[in-house]
Amino acid sequence: MPGFCLNIDFIPVPAEFVEKHMADANGAYVKVYLYAMNLARKRVSEDTAEIAKNLKLLESDVVNALDYWSAAGALDMSPGAAFGTTGKAKSDKPAEKAAKTQKTPAEIAEIMTENKSLADLCVVAQEILGKTLSPKDMETLYWFYDELGLSPEVISMLLEYCVSKGKRSMNYIEKVAITWHENGITTIGAAETYTSDERDKSSYYSSLRKLFGIENRNLSKTEEMFLKTWRSDYGMSEDMVALAYEYCVLQTTKLSFPYMNSIIKRWYEHGISTVKEAEADHESFKMGNKSGERDFDIYKSDIDHDELEKIIMNKL
């Protein structure tokens, strides 16, 4: 986290900065430099994400700006080093470690043009995003490649994944890229596995929301927790959840995630994984073959379902 400290109550702008650095610097980098000086004046620290938000910049712009000023000698990023005269700055975000030599936007544009893989990436990125890449967009894509270690192929998959979710903002895409980097999703195989699972999960959630008649609203955190548990922990298919919903409505006349969970959890604990097995289980209760088992209470029609729902929720 960058930390700054100056024992003065105004923002100093060194003449050397104005005379030697400002003219050649990216405008975003100048903003970061001045913002950092103000943090130093106030003796406060902000991480790069906070700085980016306050300046309305990409976080990669902030990271690159700090590296740029360090390389230019205007900012020493080493622990305890001076910023201007008496301050210091240090970044400790995982995605900011081992930063490579800072390159100017012009240098990045040249690299992106001369490197065939990166040039192809720019063409593909424009097609996926449906727009002409700006210099900042190209700089961000290069940061994914140069800093996060994502190959052009993986970056293309990243862009397709974000757009498939209706997200085309580079701010959003950058956050996903950092998450992929931190979770080791840096190869085509890992990206394919992740995106395939996400597509399956999205289809699972969408199908069940439609079945429940709640497709026009977002899931609550509790509802999403139930769906995640049914799919990932219990391995229940959409058909199994649909059957649980059918039993739920028959007995309670309403949608109740806790009540459905009590049925699905029982199936999981008893090794029931198909609709045929679940229906047989239900019929066994109706025939009285296992009427002594208390966990068959979930199928009864004469119990207080509101009370049962409260009990189930208290146990979560």
Buried (B, 14 or more C-beta within 10 A) or exposed (E): BBBBBBEEEEBEEEEEBEEBBBEEBBEBBBBBBBBBBEBBBEEEBBBBBBBBBEBEBBBBBBBBBBBBBBBBEBBBBEEEEEBBEEBBBBBEBEBBEEBEEBBBBEEBBEBBEEBEEBBEBBEBBEEBBEEEBEEBBBBBBBBBBBBBEBBBBBBBBBBBBBBEEEBBEBBEBBBBBBEBBEEEBBBEEBBEEBBEEEEEBEEBBEBBBEBBEBEEEEBEEEBEBBBBBBBEEBEBBBEBBBBBBEBBBEBBEEBBBBBBBBBBBBBBEEEBBEEEBBEEBBEBBEEEEEEEEEBBEBBEEEEEBEEBBEEBEEEE
